[in-house]
Structure formats: C-alpha cells, structure tokens
Amino acid sequence: MSRYIIWSLLFITTMIASCNSSAPLGSEDTSDSKIYNEPHRPQYHFSPEANWMNDPNGMVFHEGEYHLFYQYYPDSNVWGPMHWGHAVSNDLVRWEHLPVAIEPDSLGWIFSGSAVFDATNSSGLGSPENPPLVALYTYHDPVGAEAGKDDYQTQGLAFSLDNGRTWEKYQNNPVLENPGIKDFRDPKVTQIDQEIWIMSLAVKDKISFYSSNNLLGWEHLSDFNPDWAAYGGVWECPDLFPLTTPEGEQKWVLLVSINPGGPNGGSATQYFIGDFDGKHFTTDQKTVKWLDYGADNYAGVTWSNVPASDGRKLFIGWMSNWMYANVVPTQVWRSANTLPRSLELYSIDQEYHLASRPVKELEMLREESQVISGQNITLEQELVELQLQSSAADFSIEFSNPAGERVIIEKKGDTLFVDRTESGLVDFNDGFPARHSAAVNGLGIEELRIFLDRSSIEIFINNGELVMTDLVFPRERYTQLHLKGFENENQLHYLKSVW
C-alpha cells in the first residue's frame, strides 16, 4: 500500500528523475499508434494506459467478469493522491480498461482494499433481486497526516448495483474509525459460513481481524503478530483464505506484505499457513516463508467470489518494488502486474508450503511453439515462454542481446540466483542492479517455466513451488538464449501481445 510519507519525501526528486530516466529510451510517442508499444511496455501483463499504478485492489469475480481495481494516480507517472483504477477481463489475460471507479473525497485519498459480492444483501445496500458489489477501502487523510495526527486512516465503503460500472459511497462513511494508530489500512474481506464477514486489516506491525454480519459495523476479534515473523518494515495488504491440502484437509493461509524487509531487499510478501476458528488465526509455523523470492512481486491479493466450480484461489501482484518504483525508466506509464497465479498448498517432509502456479489461461498466448535442444538458441521474437527440464544438479540460463546486456538464471548447490546486474538500464537506482538469491531448501528442481516480457522475467520452479519475479530494462530485446544443464529436448513458445 502506498504511503503518504514516501510521497512527501520523494515527490520532488522522483519528478526530476522521471524526466531524466526516460532519456536513454528516446521519445515515447503517445499517439494511438504507439499506445502499448512504447519501449519496455509489457505486452501480456496488465499495465495502465498512462500514469502511475501500484497495488491491485478489490479483485472480485461477478457475472462472468474478473474485476481488477488498482491504486492509480491519473495525473502523474509518480505516486500521488490515490484513486481506484478499474479493468475487467473474462479470461485473466485480455483486459478492458474502464473509467476510474472510486475517487478521493473530503475524507481522503482512496488507498487499498477489497471488494465482495454481497449475495444475500446483508448490507441492505441493494435488494434481494439485485444484491450489491461492496468495496471496502482505506481513506487516507493527507491533511491529518501532514498535521502529525495518528488517526488519519479510516475504512470506507462504496457499493455498485451495475456490475461495478458505477460506485456510490456509503453515506455514513467511515465504517471503521481509527483507534489512534498511524498505519491502519488495507481491509481484505472474506465471508465464512455464508453469514459472517471477516476483515483482515494491516495495523502497523500486526494483522487485526474484525467481524461483521452486514459489512457496515465491525467488531475487533484478535491480532496476529508472532515474534519470529519478518518485521523489517510496516505490514501491509493482508489476505486470509482457506485452501485444501493434497490430503483433503482444510488449512488457512494469511498473506502479509512488508516494506522494506524482503528477502532480496525492499518489498516482498510473506505467508503463514495455519488455522482460523472464526476469531483467531494460529499457526505451528516457526520460520518466515516468502511467496516470491524475486524483488518485484508485492502487495498481491486474491480474487473473491470465484465460482466453486472453478476451485482455484486466484492471485495477482504489483510487479515492482518501493526501492525504485517511482524512477524505473518508463515515462508514459509506470508499473504493471504480475501474471495471474493459482495458489495451492504442497508439502515437503510433512510441512506445507504455498505454490504460485501460472494460470492455465496463459496458454492461449502461445502463437508458435517449437522443440529446442543444444546450448545456443536464437530467439526470433521478443515475447517468450520456456519449458525446461533440468538434466544436471546445477544449471544456468542466459538471455542476452547484441548490446552485451544479459540476465542470468543459475542454480549452484542449494541456491537459485537471478543476476540482473548487466540486464540493461540499471543505473536509475543503486539497489536495482543486483544478484538475487533463493535457498532451494532441498526442493528437487525438475522443471522450470520462464516467462519473458519486454521488461520482466518470471521464473516458476516445479510449476510454482519456488518463484522469482524480477524487472529488467534491456536497451534492445534479448535475442540469444544460452542453456547449460538442459541437454534434453525442451519447449520454446513465442507469445502474442494482448494489446
């Protein structure tokens, strides 16, 4: 979740940097013929048409559409007064942009939150014949923040009776007042037993749980903040949901994003697996587990109201990092989302972990597929998906271009590395050129699935049992692939743009 203090401290410098950072790329034409074809513009990841985006918000499935709301500033390509942007899709791959859904008002800017389908009209904001979509979000009062108050964040509500096309704010906002805590935000709501609504709220360095029977009045239940968790920064963007284990047992998962304090610097998302009794979340877990070990998957949450017939817990994250999000070398727009993923539990040595598996709908992007073998492969197109079967304990994968830029993925011993120090434009922030690492922890790496877009690389080990997501900004596209430790035949798919 964006923070006012970050914007206050960085606004002037990032405005200057945003002008300078685009210089190596040349002029970015914003005419209709160039929209979504600018340098580094993602071609199969969601990004706004223009200006700033960060956290995904309010994801809900309704009447055949996946709604994606997101933190959006329509007046600049750096972070500022937050709105909820809006897009919809019927396949999680191709998105239609819609007008801004929720705008700031006298109570404040519109920070992160969630949306649910109130099927029984428990809120009374719709009717039995036309129950509402309900969005809960954080109001951030910039005046109160600037004045040094502690209660400048409260929780507001808006509702829609036309499948999310228009939103009306609740007349008695806020629905949850601030008890005097500066960081009090990011309500994520789920329903249990088709009767009780549960809100997970980020409160400084803990997650507070609240309950309601109508989405309008909320009662505090409990707090969660084990002493062994990651506390390098403020806790943000929680998400609580049940998943079924491979053995058929129900467990509860709690996502908590943290900034800073990630395993490779800056922003990241930790997760906890345990039980929820309707009031308390508990876990036997004793060590920190990360959803993604790359630097660029943050503030992700899951869709609500996905049909039981689908059976998936669908997730998407913000593909950036607060260390450098305001100064990445793009100008027309800033930021994109990760690929959508299905979250599933798996076990190693009787301990549960959370896998992030690329959704099956991504296969519709494949335009041309071929079998590859050998160490050196020429990439004929820029949008690539690789399916590789490792044939050695250690291996390496290198993407490179004629400019001498390269990104290296390699496994050495019990560690997986992604090296982007020479990947292209890296000098816009001291923390960007880095060699990221993830401990394999005994996971037998059998296959890798890698997605390369114009400015990102996402690596899924064993279909998402270990994941690393990183941004890259090559001056020209990667044209060569060098493989070591993959002597078997492998699959190369060229992908098509969704724009």
Steps between C-alpha positions, in 0.01 A plus 500: 500500500637841410599717789461877525840537662672337202331741264576801721871419516549392140258705294738772386795267432290242321340763279850603393610137461190415299600756242863388487439126518339481159793663318678175395177376344436797277167671448190298593219577256157498665301499175245225452741305281759490776288431807603165650799482269735736684849382601477252790120497489382153620318316223317232696499645852238750608615862515301826500465693177691789658631630831563334836372166631584291806311249721223288346178555696144378520537196278165328469340264249143592407267418212770340291761773551818525702513851642843646562517826692835657578667793669515770235609863468351638177699826503862383510733206441624512859303418815247759618138531619357152460191398303370155410567426134289226341525232231305182424577173326316178425820292477762662732716571194334766284381810686254778422572837659209669677472849652638573847269326746549683831645849542625691806254712695496714813590199718821435310677314226387148407762248614497121463214270589278223368163430339243227563167393357237542771281220364242510781490883512615485864602866474157613382672709234335312215196277483432125501452524125813710445753447781801734494868478444657659808845655515680573826808719482721722712442873513833682533457857621811689374418808708489297820819320404679827430381638835657202683175341612481126575147432375526611137415157355146358527301238309236606248241318291351540153251282314395426144170375360611482134781243503765746614449759226403775744556528875316688773673575829321405820339806655627421851868449417730408659374158607804438720659785694867517587586431869811720478749299293685659206509185287142370491411382153444255213175322598469157337158344554388140470183318602481188714198274545302724261413718799801674651732741325862500618727797440879470515656840563866605502570686824865613509682172579207264549184377331174576678188295429149648513158345445167631370163360402416787263831653378405829668581447870823327603612335826865434584577129548873446544850587384778297339869589522728209598841609625688298234329659197670750267485854643744694285228750412131578531253215446260556210239342270388192698287222355345210693348201318456122527673244279474123487815293552589214264365269772162676503541695825403866518770747604494879508758720332584856602693721256682803644702740287786688661700803393794505544630164622470268200747213449673685215449854621203734517147368450379139522214280622527246780239235570379295794318165490282407794144488631224756549218426745287799408681726744870410526758405240762259635795325341759236587736661252821634660692646209432769241378382159491723194245483220756616241877532542547750220504873566187588304184334627336708771162580658326213320162370613239256371171523313180455698185323381678268257244222433539178694487319167830671411657400830806726478629772730610757243768758578671795335769735631654838429814439295734755654683594818479815711881533484474630144136494385484877449811514281493194274586604142151536357320827443149463357402250768657349809451148631333178392352196670647154527350218303189363671572193709310222674604449863518140619645312796769235465716323756866419550592271790148535645522880502261707289612771260317729259547458125425776247408330174453692172132483406410266217343786301852624418534218249272695263790743454706240314534601137775264389660205680814305423727238651849627580820317584865591540658788687457798268161604368411809301180668616306614195241693699502706821211343696609160625387213718747220574426154639827342602586161651821514701751221439769601750520587868620849408395696193501844341275695262617821334297747295717751311488758221747656254556792737673262741216511751400178671297349781620174653299237686709232663490235767814434702480253782193574708443852366321644199628835369365767265770746395377822337811711563566520125140462382467843334408832658593458865645832615173670596528359855793358697294203618383387157815335355514195724547125512192363671503163673260243640586196709371184334477328840511148364237557232579273210495721191351297217366765266500874447241718331624847409301792362691784333318824417652832391592604853454197725598143559298255711651165598282215625685197640301175498189686386526766768641324805774763497452831317719797413362811326734777386480809282759555225539793261717397202582772246409253226328166515679183606578298187716215630433223747786296647416185697725285715370196685201449270617234256152358450257634243307800631212723394517858374177692450477838335217701648268761355416842642163542669482860385 
